[in-house]
Amino acid sequence: MPPAPDSGEPDPGAPDSRAADAHGPVVFSSVGESEPSAATAAPAATASAPATAAPSVAEVGTQFDACVAEISKAVVGQPDLIEGVLIALVAGGHVLIEGPPGLGKTLLVTTLAHVAGCDSGRVQFTPDLMPADVTGHSVYDLQQKAFTFVPGPVFTNLLLADEINRAPAKTQAALLEAMQERQVTVDGDTRRLPDPFLVLATQNPLEQEGTYPLPEAQLDRFLFKLLADYPDREGERAILNLYVNGTDPRDPVGLGVKQVLNAERVRSLRRAAVGVIVEPAVTDYITRLVRKTRSWPGVEVGASPRAGVSLVLAGRAAAACRGRDFVIPDDIKELAPAVLRHRVRPAPDAELEGVTADALVAAILDAVEAPKGRA
């Protein structure tokens, strides 16, 4: 188990089977090009970063596994969703979760906040929700004879934007500045949001009446689009057993869910991910993948350069969470569906034939050859 939240570092005596993977990068040869002579190292942390040293990638992997284990005590039957949200937290990106109701999306956010030692908030998006209901507003204080700012629910670490596609465009747009710039502007005053700040937005794919589809500009702000599906038979039985045994999954403490991180440690995990190496051949692979989405048959709108940036950031975070200090092509292949499915729009004729964005991304991954590794 990881140390208590107030402990500085994890137990150095804890075994880690991935330690051998963290000794150095594997150099890849790019398809159709000569092999690179040197790795492309990540830029150093800025001077404004906290003084606390970033943990090693082995320590990041240990803490990632501990977070997965603790969250899984309450959120049962969604292992891919749990790992995807944690990778996004380390990468510093936002997540759009699509799935039917009743799959524990709200429970995931509250449990993640408890394990990460962060604050959380929830906004139920409705057609009459106003931007000020999200960002906050100014109230006139009769005693002080001045306006005072009342922060909205966006001023938190983990924000659940439930059914985001049920609010009108102006309210959806209120999240744009917060998601991209980590700040909000109210009455001409700009206020910074807490760090870390992560938006977990949900939408129901089954009901489209009375909804406002997210515009492309806002979809592109999400690092991942994750799909929440029904658990398997064993997972569903485990959920029922929690209630049969008299436990309440909404009470993390009662389930024995322990805090693993805190806000400063989350920031240190992000600094560790920035130090993960991305070889030029892997960068070339990402470039070819993104560019192929713009010319692939059946694709009306391909991915923008931001998709390539997202693959780099997510690849670094995933590698660190697996105890490696370098990105491999398999990291990119694993993350590509979550990064690209909301950035690739099928053409109308392809949609009529039942072709989905996931099918197009899978075909592109099969067509674009990955770099070859060598010892």
C-alpha positions, 0 to 999 in steps of 0.5 A: 500500500502507498504511504499516508497522504502526509508522507513524502515518498512511497515505501522504498522497500516495496517491490516493483516488477516494472523497475527494470522498464524504467532504466532507459528508453528503447530507441525505435526506427521510424517506418521508411526513415533512418533510425534517430540518433538520440532521444528527444527529451522533455523540457525541464520544469519551469521556474514557477513549479513547486520546489518539491522534486518529481517522483521517479516513474517507478513511484508514479507507477506504484501510486497509480496502481494504488489509486486503481485498487482503492477506487475499484473498492467502490466503483466496480466493473469499470476498470478501463474507465478508472484507468482512463480517468487517472491517466487524464488526471496525470496528463492534466486533461479533461474527460468526456464520458458517454454512457447510459445512466446508472453506471457510477459516473458520479460515484467515480468522481467522488471516490476519485476525489477522496483517493486523490485528496482533492475537492470535488463539485457537481453541476447538473446541466439543464436547459435553464442553467445559466453561465453564472450558475457554473462560474459564480456571480457578484452579490451586493453586500448592503453592509459593506456597500460593495459587490462580493464575488460568490464562487461557482461550483467550477472552483474545485479540483474535480468537477462533474458536469453531468449531462453537459449536452442538456444545457444551451450553448452559452452555458456550455461555453462558460466551461471553455475558458475554465477548461482551456485557461484554468481561469474564469472571468466574471465582471471583468475580473479574472480568477484562477482556478485551483490546481489541479483542475479536471472536468469530467463531463457526461452525456447520455447517448440514448436520449437526444430529445431536448439536448444541445450537441457539443460544438467541435470547439468544445469537444476538442477541449477534452483530452479523452472521450471514454465510453462507460458500458454495462459491467459483466456478470461478475461485476454486476453481482459484486455491485449487488453484494456491496448492498447485500452486505450492508455497505454503501458505495457512496461512503468511501470511508465506510468501504475502507477506501484510503486516500493515496494522494493529495493536491501537491502530489498530483502536481508532482506526478504531472511533473514526472510525466513531463520528463518522460521521453518521446522518441522522434520515431514515436512522434513521427508515428503520431503525426502520420496517424493524425494526418491519415484521419484527414484523408481516410475514406468515410471521414468528413472531418479529421483530427486537428494538430491538438489531437497529436498534442493530446496523444503526446501528453496522454502517452507520457502520462500512460508511460509514467503510470506504467513505470516507464520513462519513455513512450512506446508505440503500444501506448499510442495505439492503446490511447488513440481511440479515446483521443480520436473518437470525438475528433473524427466525424464520419461522413453522412454516407458512412453514418448511413451504413452504420460506420462509427468513429471507433471503426474508422479509428481502428481501420486507420490504426491498422493501416498506419505502420508503427515504428519497429523497436530494437534493443 
